[in-house]
Amino acid sequence: MSDYADETSTHVLILRLWRETETGDGAKPEWRALIEDVSTRQRYPVKDMVKLQTLLAPYGEAMALNNFVADTLDQDEP
């Protein structure tokens, strides 16, 4: 997925997040994710949130999302 991330490209990704329910002897619910690239219809199932961050990092860097999030948070403060 990261091969597509650059400053001039546009990508539409669908990110689905859900929490799996307990399935037995003391099992705790776990977060799961599925990333789908709309243009290629390729899906990337993710069971580890660290891996999710790793997959999305190149997009965030290319789109300067850290700056966007910081600016948004600053605007939300009174």
matplotlib code that plots the C-alpha trace (Angstrom):
import matplotlib.pyplot as plt

x = [0.0, 2.7, 4.0, 1.1, 1.7, 3.3, 2.6, 0.7, -1.4, -5.0, -6.3, -9.6, -9.3, -12.1, -11.1, -13.4, -12.8, -14.7, -14.2, -14.5, -16.6, -15.3, -15.2, -14.5, -12.6, -11.8, -11.0, -11.1, -12.6, -9.9, -9.9, -9.8, -9.5, -9.9, -8.5, -9.8, -8.3, -11.3, -9.5, -7.9, -10.5, -7.6, -8.3, -5.9, -7.2, -5.4, -5.4, -2.7, -3.2, 0.6, 0.5, -2.5, -0.4, 2.5, 0.3, -1.2, 1.9, 3.1, -0.3, -0.3, 3.2, 2.5, -0.7, 0.8, -1.9, 0.1, -0.1, -3.8, -4.7, -2.6, -4.3, -7.8, -7.1, -5.9, -9.1, -11.3, -9.8, -11.6]
y = [0.0, 2.5, 2.4, 4.6, 7.4, 10.5, 14.3, 14.4, 11.3, 11.0, 7.8, 6.8, 4.3, 2.9, 2.1, -0.2, -0.6, -2.9, -4.7, -8.5, -9.9, -12.3, -15.9, -18.0, -18.6, -15.1, -13.9, -10.1, -8.2, -7.1, -4.3, -5.3, -3.2, -3.6, -1.1, -1.2, 0.7, 1.9, 2.1, -1.3, -3.0, -4.6, -5.3, -5.3, -7.0, -5.9, -7.6, -5.4, -1.7, -1.1, -2.6, -0.4, 2.7, 1.3, 0.8, 4.3, 6.2, 6.8, 8.3, 10.5, 11.8, 12.4, 14.3, 16.1, 14.7, 15.4, 19.2, 18.8, 17.0, 19.5, 22.5, 20.9, 20.3, 23.9, 25.2, 23.1, 24.6, 27.5]
z = [0.0, 0.8, -2.8, -3.7, -1.2, -2.5, -2.4, -5.6, -5.5, -4.4, -2.8, -1.4, 1.5, 3.5, 7.1, 9.0, 12.7, 15.1, 18.3, 18.3, 21.1, 23.7, 22.4, 25.4, 28.6, 29.7, 26.2, 26.0, 23.1, 20.6, 18.0, 14.3, 11.2, 7.5, 5.0, 1.5, -1.4, -3.4, -6.7, -6.6, -4.4, -2.5, 1.1, 4.0, 7.1, 10.3, 13.7, 15.3, 15.8, 15.6, 12.1, 11.2, 12.2, 10.1, 7.0, 7.3, 8.2, 4.6, 3.7, 6.8, 6.1, 2.4, 3.3, 6.3, 8.5, 11.7, 10.9, 10.0, 13.2, 15.3, 13.6, 14.1, 17.8, 18.2, 16.7, 19.0, 22.1, 23.7]

ax = plt.figure().add_subplot(projection="3d")
ax.plot(x, y, z, "-o")
ax.set_aspect("equal")
plt.show()
